[in-house]
Amino acid sequence: VQLVESGGGLVQPGGSLRLSCAASGFTFSRYDMSWYQQAPGKERELVAYINSAGDITNYADSVKGRFAISRGDGKNTVYLQMNNLKPEDTAVYYCKVTTYSGMDYWGKGTLVTVSS
């Protein structure tokens, strides 16, 4: 299993970014996917979740209405569209998959910095 995040960078408050997570080594379309964020000095927290069918999503209260998770099964990729970014969104963002056996796999993360 391999997950590779991309799309992070420096953005001004109010700006947008789209993160991508390219998956390989498993049948992507069969698994739920999640995005997490880890801010400096804080625990890793769930930001967004999407089920395998792509028709159920959940978000942390802090990002509802601003972030959107989606998946492109043909590209084995899960996306996180982030709009109206705030300085408190500054974090490393990770994608995660949990296998049927209960094992979690993580990517190495992509850094998002929101600053003027």
C-alpha positions in Angstrom: 0.0 0.0 0.0 1.3 3.4 -0.9 -0.3 6.8 -0.4 1.4 10.0 -1.8 0.0 13.4 -1.0 0.7 16.5 -3.0 -0.7 20.0 -3.5 0.4 21.7 -0.3 2.1 25.1 -0.2 2.0 28.6 1.1 -1.3 30.5 0.6 -2.8 33.7 1.9 -5.8 33.7 4.2 -8.9 33.4 2.2 -7.2 31.5 -0.5 -7.7 28.0 -1.8 -5.7 24.8 -2.4 -6.5 21.4 -3.7 -4.7 18.4 -2.1 -4.3 15.1 -3.9 -3.5 11.7 -2.5 -2.5 9.1 -5.1 -3.1 5.5 -3.9 -1.5 2.3 -5.1 -1.1 -1.3 -4.0 -4.7 -2.0 -3.2 -8.1 -1.9 -4.8 -8.8 1.8 -4.2 -12.5 1.8 -5.2 -13.3 -0.7 -2.4 -12.0 1.4 0.5 -13.1 4.4 2.5 -10.5 7.2 2.6 -9.8 10.0 5.0 -7.8 13.2 5.3 -6.2 14.2 8.6 -4.3 17.3 9.7 -1.6 17.7 12.2 -0.8 21.2 13.3 2.5 22.0 15.1 2.5 20.7 18.6 -0.9 19.1 18.2 -2.4 15.7 17.8 -3.3 14.4 14.3 -7.0 15.0 13.8 -9.6 13.8 11.3 -10.6 16.5 8.8 -12.7 14.7 6.2 -13.9 11.2 5.3 -15.4 9.7 2.2 -16.8 6.2 1.9 -15.9 3.8 -0.9 -18.9 4.6 -3.0 -18.2 8.3 -2.7 -21.7 9.1 -1.6 -21.1 9.6 2.1 -18.8 12.3 3.5 -18.1 13.7 6.9 -16.2 16.7 8.0 -14.7 18.2 11.2 -16.8 21.1 12.4 -13.8 23.4 11.9 -13.8 22.9 8.1 -17.5 22.3 7.3 -18.6 24.5 4.5 -15.0 25.3 3.5 -13.4 21.9 2.6 -14.7 19.2 0.3 -13.4 15.7 -0.1 -13.9 13.7 -3.3 -12.5 10.7 -5.0 -11.5 9.8 -8.6 -11.6 6.1 -8.7 -10.4 6.0 -12.3 -7.3 7.8 -11.1 -7.0 6.1 -7.7 -6.9 9.5 -6.1 -8.7 11.2 -3.3 -8.8 15.0 -3.2 -9.3 17.7 -0.6 -10.5 21.0 -1.9 -9.8 23.7 0.7 -11.4 27.1 0.3 -11.4 30.2 2.5 -8.3 29.0 4.2 -7.5 30.4 7.7 -4.2 30.6 9.5 -5.4 27.9 11.9 -5.6 25.5 8.9 -1.8 25.5 8.8 -0.8 21.9 9.3 0.6 18.8 7.6 -2.2 17.0 5.8 -2.2 13.2 5.6 -4.4 10.8 3.8 -5.2 7.4 5.3 -6.8 4.1 4.4 -7.8 1.4 6.8 -7.7 -2.1 5.4 -10.4 -4.8 6.2 -8.0 -6.3 8.7 -7.9 -3.0 10.6 -4.5 -1.8 9.6 -4.0 1.9 8.9 -1.8 3.1 6.1 -0.7 6.7 5.9 1.1 8.9 3.4 4.0 11.1 4.3 1.9 14.2 4.3 1.9 17.6 2.5 2.5 20.9 4.3 -0.1 23.6 4.1 0.9 27.0 5.4 -1.7 29.8 5.6 -0.1 33.1 6.1 0.0 36.7 4.8 
